[in-house]
């Protein structure tokens, strides 16, 4: 638990925003169609009744939406409701006590956008049903916990869990972060903006060979970010994957051969070389 005593009230507000438009396809007679503008937006915080000072917490605000059923957008930020003195130290006075119409000073904010494209998968419906059944299962079930761990391993090791039924796939994402920090005892303000683009994808050279790449670009430092390349080969009941991190501090090369069956995933042959071996 965090230090100190807490006895207070947690509060939050979550809402969505929709719009009705005219639609000729509506056969009910109203000719209306609902369009989601914001899937969710809200604010969270708490008030500590037993604290000696700074009873009100910072406000966490957020919003999320999906455009054209393809582009996911999410934004978040934090507002500090307390004033600061000339030397940049927080004082136990709320900003709106100055007569300002404001919830507080924006200390940090971020926005991210992501989209994906892929070719058709003949087995997509069966796979979606399997994933939905896993996500909708009860969390107390031991099988659910095991399946969740397996899904996490798939996401963390794309080279070892390749879907050969999809000829090609591309995922793109962009993130922008802003921080506004006041340096105590000086009153100076440090503002920082970071931007990052990441992309990953793969394509099939043949029905049994697949090449993939995970990488990105850091606009703040103007350099290519962590990059991972992999080649996978379908060996019927087994799968071979070659992973390469070609540059950067943690260069690595590995070859893994393992069975496809999830219950036998720990039965594998692995040969790797780390950056300190190179």
C-alpha positions in Angstrom: 0.0 0.0 0.0 1.0 3.6 -0.5 2.3 5.5 2.5 0.0 7.6 4.6 -3.6 7.3 5.7 -6.5 7.4 3.2 -10.1 7.7 4.1 -12.0 9.4 1.4 -14.1 9.4 -1.7 -13.2 8.1 -5.2 -15.2 9.6 -8.0 -15.3 9.1 -11.8 -17.4 9.9 -14.8 -17.5 7.9 -18.0 -19.7 8.7 -21.0 -20.0 8.2 -24.8 -21.1 10.5 -27.6 -23.3 9.4 -30.5 -25.0 11.1 -33.4 -28.1 10.1 -35.4 -27.9 10.6 -39.2 -30.4 10.0 -42.0 -30.1 6.5 -43.5 -32.1 5.0 -46.4 -31.2 1.5 -45.4 -33.2 1.8 -42.1 -36.4 -0.2 -42.7 -38.1 0.8 -39.4 -39.5 4.0 -40.9 -37.4 6.4 -38.9 -34.6 6.3 -41.5 -32.0 6.8 -38.7 -28.6 5.4 -38.2 -26.4 5.8 -35.0 -22.8 6.8 -35.4 -20.4 6.8 -32.5 -18.3 9.9 -32.2 -16.6 9.0 -28.9 -16.6 5.4 -27.6 -15.8 6.8 -24.2 -14.5 9.9 -22.4 -14.3 10.8 -18.7 -12.5 11.9 -15.6 -11.3 10.2 -12.4 -10.0 11.4 -9.1 -10.4 11.1 -5.3 -10.7 13.3 -2.2 -8.9 12.3 1.0 -11.0 13.4 4.0 -8.3 12.6 6.6 -5.3 14.2 4.9 -3.8 17.3 6.5 -3.3 19.1 3.2 -3.7 18.5 -0.6 -6.9 16.5 0.0 -7.9 16.6 -3.6 -6.0 14.3 -6.0 -5.0 15.1 -9.6 -7.6 14.6 -12.3 -7.1 11.9 -14.8 -8.9 12.6 -18.1 -9.2 10.3 -21.1 -11.1 9.8 -24.4 -11.2 7.0 -27.0 -12.8 6.5 -30.3 -12.7 4.5 -33.5 -12.9 6.1 -36.9 -14.2 4.2 -40.0 -13.9 1.0 -38.0 -10.2 1.1 -38.8 -8.4 3.9 -36.9 -8.2 3.6 -33.1 -7.6 6.9 -31.3 -7.0 7.3 -27.6 -6.0 10.3 -25.5 -5.3 10.8 -21.8 -3.9 13.5 -19.5 -3.5 14.6 -15.9 -4.6 17.9 -14.4 -3.1 19.3 -11.2 -5.8 21.4 -9.4 -3.3 23.1 -7.0 -1.6 26.5 -7.4 2.2 26.9 -7.3 4.2 29.8 -5.8 6.9 31.8 -7.5 9.5 29.1 -6.8 7.5 26.4 -8.4 6.3 24.7 -5.2 2.7 23.5 -4.8 0.6 25.3 -2.3 -2.6 24.1 -0.7 -4.8 26.4 -2.7 -7.0 25.3 -5.6 -6.6 27.0 -9.0 -10.3 27.9 -9.3 -9.9 29.9 -6.0 -8.0 32.5 -8.2 -11.2 33.0 -10.1 -10.0 31.0 -13.1 -12.5 28.6 -14.8 -10.1 25.6 -15.0 -9.9 22.2 -13.5 -6.1 22.6 -13.1 -2.7 22.8 -14.8 -2.0 20.2 -17.5 1.0 18.2 -16.3 1.1 15.6 -19.0 -0.9 14.3 -21.9 -0.6 11.7 -24.7 -2.4 10.7 -27.8 -2.0 7.5 -29.8 -3.4 6.2 -33.1 -3.2 2.7 -34.5 -4.5 0.9 -37.5 -3.9 -2.5 -39.2 -4.3 -4.0 -42.6 -4.1 -7.7 -43.6 -5.1 -10.0 -46.3 -8.1 -12.3 -45.9 -7.8 -15.3 -43.7 -10.0 -18.4 -44.6 -10.0 -19.4 -40.9 -10.7 -16.0 -39.5 -14.2 -16.8 -38.1 -13.0 -19.8 -36.2 -10.0 -17.9 -34.8 -12.2 -15.0 -33.7 -14.6 -17.3 -32.0 -11.7 -19.0 -30.1 -10.3 -15.6 -28.9 -13.8 -14.4 -27.9 -14.4 -17.5 -25.9 -11.1 -17.0 -24.1 -11.7 -13.3 -23.3 -15.3 -14.0 -22.2 -14.4 -16.9 -19.9 -14.5 -16.6 -16.1 -11.2 -15.3 -14.7 -11.4 -17.8 -11.8 -11.1 -20.7 -14.2 -7.6 -22.3 -14.3 -8.0 -22.9 -18.1 -8.8 -19.2 -18.6 -5.5 -18.2 -16.8 -3.5 -20.6 -18.9 -5.1 -19.4 -22.1 -4.4 -15.8 -21.2 -0.8 -16.5 -20.5 -0.6 -18.2 -24.0 -2.1 -15.1 -25.6 0.4 -12.9 -23.9 3.3 -15.1 -25.1 2.0 -14.9 -28.6 2.0 -11.1 -28.5 5.4 -10.9 -26.9 7.1 -13.4 -29.3 5.6 -12.8 -32.8 8.4 -14.8 -34.5 7.5 -18.0 -32.6 3.8 -17.8 -33.1 3.3 -17.1 -36.8 -0.1 -17.4 -38.5 0.7 -19.0 -41.9 -3.0 -18.6 -43.0 -2.6 -14.9 -43.5 -0.4 -14.0 -46.6 0.5 -10.5 -45.4 -0.2 -8.2 -42.5 0.8 -4.6 -41.5 0.2 -2.8 -38.2 0.9 0.9 -37.8 0.8 3.1 -34.7 1.7 6.7 -33.8 2.1 8.2 -30.3 2.6 11.8 -29.1 3.4 12.6 -25.5 3.7 16.0 -23.7 5.0 16.7 -20.3 4.9 20.1 -18.4 7.1 19.9 -15.3 7.8 22.7 -12.9 11.2 22.4 -11.2 10.8 23.0 -7.4 12.8 25.8 -5.7 13.5 27.5 -9.1 10.1 28.1 -10.7 11.5 26.9 -14.0 9.2 25.0 -16.4 10.4 22.1 -18.5 8.2 21.2 -21.4 9.0 18.1 -23.4 7.3 16.5 -26.5 8.1 13.0 -27.8 6.8 11.4 -30.9 7.1 7.8 -32.0 6.0 5.7 -34.9 6.0 2.0 -34.8 5.3 -0.6 -37.5 5.3 -4.3 -37.7 4.2 -6.8 -40.3 5.0 -9.9 -42.2 4.4 -11.6 -45.5 4.7 -15.1 -46.9 7.4 -15.9 -49.4 5.8 -19.3 -49.9 2.9 -21.0 -48.0 5.6 -22.4 -45.6 8.0 -19.4 -45.3 7.2 -16.1 -43.7 9.3 -13.0 -43.1 8.5 -10.3 -40.5 9.7 -7.0 -39.1 9.0 -5.0 -36.0 10.5 -1.6 -35.9 9.8 2.1 -35.3 11.2 5.6 -35.5 11.9 8.0 -32.7 11.3 11.6 -33.9 12.7 13.0 -30.6 16.2 11.5 -31.1 15.8 11.2 -34.9 16.8 7.6 -35.0 15.4 4.1 -35.7 14.1 2.5 -32.6 14.3 -1.1 -31.4 14.1 -3.4 -34.5 13.4 -7.1 -34.6 13.5 -9.2 -37.8 12.4 -12.8 -38.0 12.0 -15.6 -40.5 9.7 -18.5 -39.7 9.3 -21.9 -41.4 6.3 -24.2 -41.0 7.6 -27.8 -40.4 4.2 -29.4 -40.2 4.0 -30.3 -36.5 7.0 -28.2 -35.7 8.0 -24.6 -36.4 11.4 -23.0 -36.8 12.0 -19.3 -36.2 15.1 -17.2 -36.7 15.1 -13.9 -34.8 17.6 -11.1 -35.3 18.0 -7.7 -33.6 20.5 -6.2 -36.1 21.6 -3.1 -34.3 21.3 -1.1 -31.1 22.7 -1.8 -27.6 21.0 -5.2 -27.2 21.9 -7.0 -30.4 20.8 -10.6 -30.6 20.6 -13.6 -32.8 18.6 -16.7 -32.0 17.3 -19.9 -33.7 14.4 -21.8 -32.1 12.7 -25.0 -33.1 9.6 -26.0 -31.2 6.4 -28.0 -31.7 3.2 -26.2 -32.6 1.1 -27.8 -29.9 0.6 -25.3 -27.0 1.0 -28.1 -24.4 4.5 -28.9 -25.8 5.7 -25.3 -26.2 8.3 -25.7 -23.5 9.9 -28.6 -25.5 12.2 -26.6 -27.7 15.7 -26.4 -29.1 17.2 -22.9 -28.8 20.5 -21.4 -29.8 21.1 -17.7 -29.2 23.9 -15.1 -29.0 23.4 -11.9 -27.0 25.0 -8.5 -27.5 27.8 -9.2 -25.0 28.8 -12.3 -27.0 29.2 -10.4 -30.2 
